[in-house]
Amino acid sequence: MTLIELFLIAVGLSMDAFAVAICKGLSMRKVRLRASVTVGLYFGIFQGLMPLIGFLLGRGFAEYIVTFDHWVAFVLLAIIGGKMIHGAWQQKDVEDVIDESRDSPDSSLAFSVMFPAAIATSIDALAIGVGFAFLQVSIVPAVSFIGAVTFTLSAIGVYLGSVFGSRFKVRAEIAGGIILVLIGVKILVEHLFFM
């Protein structure tokens, strides 16, 4: 897997976290660096941990399905990407799932709010980690890179939410979903026609 492919996967995976970070920014009257870093750390750490967990689970049975691993990677990426696109078209508001307080930025950054949000936005990365096990990806650099990209985009998302509002949220999720589906198609085509 090339660095560009990994970057595109990282961006695609981080779109849910980016959308939630925008909502966090919307809920804050004034965004401080501390708030952006806090949101970035929660989402970045979990977005890095989940593929690692998925990778470890996937390695346990990867040797048994190596003949159709490309189909597994394609299906996982297509489902994840399709879910993101469908959710964006439905314009599902992340704030309906995550109870955010608009009274105080500190309360919207509390562990009881951020922990479930970080888990919810990183579940898709668990499936990607399983796919990584089948594709023989170097997992430590990959998950570190995914975590760093998610941290950066989430921190920026908090700021963008406070400045520009929620008009980019739907577009970001659609773009992320399309990227994941296209990477899945590329993996499938490579294995079917060039391996």
N, C-alpha and C positions, 0 to 999 in steps of 0.2 A: 504494500500500500504506500502510495507516494505521500509526501508532505501536503501537497495540494488537496488530495482526496481526504486526508485526515483533517485538514483545516475545514473543508466543506462539511464533513460529518460533525465536527465540533460546533460549527456555526449552526447547522441544522438542529442539533440537539439542544443548543442553548436558546433557541427561540421561545420555548415555553418560559424559561427563566427570565429571558429578556422582557417578555410580555408582562410577567408578574412584577418585575422590577419597575417597569413603566407605571404600573398601577400603584406601586409603593411611592413612586415620585409624585403621582397625582394626589396621594393622600397626605403629602407633607406640604406645609405652607412654605417652608424654606429648607432646601436640601443642603445638608452639611456633608463634608468629606467623610466623616465618621459613618453616616448613614449609608452612603454609597459603598464604602468598603465593607461594612457589615453585611449588606445584602449580597455583594459580590462574593464574600467569603462563604456564606451559607450555600449559595447556589454553586459556586465553583468547587467547593469540597465535595458536595454530594454528587455533582455531575462527574467528578473524577472517581469517586468511590464506587458508584453503581456499575460502571463498565468493568471495573476490577472484579467486583463480586460476580458479575455475569461471566466474565472470562474464566474465573476459577471454577464456576459451575459447569461451564461449557467444556472445559478441558477434561472433566471427568468422563464425558461421553463423546468427545469429538472424534476419537479414534474409530468409533463404531459407525459414524455417519459421514466419513470423509468423502465418500463417493457422491453424496448429494449435498455437501456443505454449501455450495454456491446457491442452491435453491433455498436453503435455510436463511442465508444472509439476505438474499433477494426478498423473500417473504417477510422477514422481520423489518427490513428497511421500508418495504412497500406499505406494510401495516402501520408502522410508526408515522411515516410521511403522510399516508392517507388519512390517518386519524387527525394529524395536525391540520391538514387542508380542510377536512370536514368540520373540525371544530372552529376554524377561522370563518368558514362560510356560514356556519350557524351563528357566528359572532357571539360565541359563548363568552360571557364576561368572567374573567378569572376572579373578580371580586365576589362573585356568587359562591365560589368554592372556598375562598379564603376570607375569613372574617377579619376585616381590617378596621382598625379604629382611626377615624379622621381627627380625633381630638388631639392626639399627641404622637409625634413621630417615634418617640421612645416606645410607646405601647405597640405600634405596628412593627417594631423591630424586636419585640420580646421573643424569647425562645419558644413559647407556646404558640406563637403565630408563625415564626420563621421556620421552625423545624418541620411542621407538616407541609409547608409550602415547598421547602427544599426537597422533601421526599416525593411529593406529588409531581414536581417538575423534572425529577431525575429518573422516574420509573422507566421511561423509554430507553435511557442509557444502559439499563440492566440488560435489555435485549441486544443492544449493540455490542455489549461485552461478550455475550454468548457468540455472536457472529464473529467477533475478533478471534475467539478461540479456534474457530473453524478456518480462519484465514491466516493463521500463524503470524499474527501481529505482535510486535514487541510491545508488551502491555504497559510497562512502567512509563516509557516516554509518551505513549499514546494517551494514557489517562491523565498524565501530568499536563499534556498539551490541551486536552479537552477541558480540564479544570481551569487552566489559565485563560483560555478563550472565553469560557463561561463567566469567570470572575470579571474579566474586562468588560464584556458586553452587558453583564448585569449591573455593574457599577455605572456604566454609561447610561443604561436604561433608566435608572433612578433619576439621573439628571434630566434626561430627555422627557421623562414623564412629567417632571415639574415644569419644564419649559414649553413643550409642544403639545402635551395632552395625549390622548389615547388614539389619535388618528392613524399612527403607524403600527399599532398592535396587530391588526388583522393582516396587513401586508407582510409583516415580519413572519407571522406564523405560516402564511401561505408559501412564502419564499423558502422557509426552512423545510416544510413538508415536501415541496417540489425537489429541493436539493437531495433529500434523503431518498426519495423514489428514484431519481435519476442515477444516483450512485448504486442503488440496488440493481437497476437495469444494466449498468455498466459491468458490474461484477458478474451478473448472469451471462451477458453476451461474451465477456472474456473467457469464461469457463466453457461455454457451449461451443464457441467457434474458434478459439485461439489456444486452447489447452490440449 
